[in-house]
Amino acid sequence: MTLNLCVLTPNRIVWDSEVKEIILSTNSGQIGILPNHAPIATAIDIGILRIHLQDQWLTMALMGGFARIGNNKITVLVNDAEKGSDIDPQEAQQTLEVAEANLSKAEGKRQTIEANLALRRARTRVEAINMMS
């Protein structure tokens, strides 16, 4: 038995196919979803979506949003998403270093909050690559 996973951003469909299971980063921690999971709706944090296909796990960096689970269908609506395999490791590492530098020189509450969010997004992208290794 499988689940139908659909990951959508405002601009595109990132994923739309059958999977065996997923592990999703929610605002209250990670949850695993298997076939016949109880129906839920949950907020998604900036974090990693792990997708189990036949014999492999794939990763995807999610940038916050919502998920609805029910009747073996998972719909994930996020601000942005990138498959781990599509992320350039050098670019992701550079973005992380820039985000860390921007946080250290942030002044004021607004700049600090924005720099923290940018750092979380950058760390998630690097983590999505590292989980594939």
PyMOL commands that set and color helices and strands:
alter all, ss='L'
color gray80, all
select helices_A, chain A and resi 84-86+89-104+108-132
alter helices_A, ss='H'
color red, helices_A
select strands_A, chain A and resi 3-8+13-19+21-26+29-33+40-52+57-70+73-78+81-83
alter strands_A, ss='S'
color yellow, strands_A
deselect
rebuild
show_as cartoon
